[in-house]
């Protein structure tokens, strides 16, 4: 599988929960190396256009978001990342 670390930055967005629950989730799933924005009130999530979760938002260098709502399987996510990278 291709390694995208040089081309994309993954950032977690924990929202609509308490910061303690979000931090517990990060710890439990071993995500401490993933930068995470705590968005307890959901304002950032709403500004991106994410109505619920789970969801993925791929945001290009110009700030335009491409959304995928619900569970996203690996092939779909890889295809979306490659489309974003290729422009």
ABEGO torsion letter per residue (X at the ends): XBBAAAABBBBBBBBGBBAAAAAAAAAAAGAAABBBBBBAAGAAAAAAGBABOBBBBBBBAAGBBBBBBEBBBAAAAAAAAAAAAAX
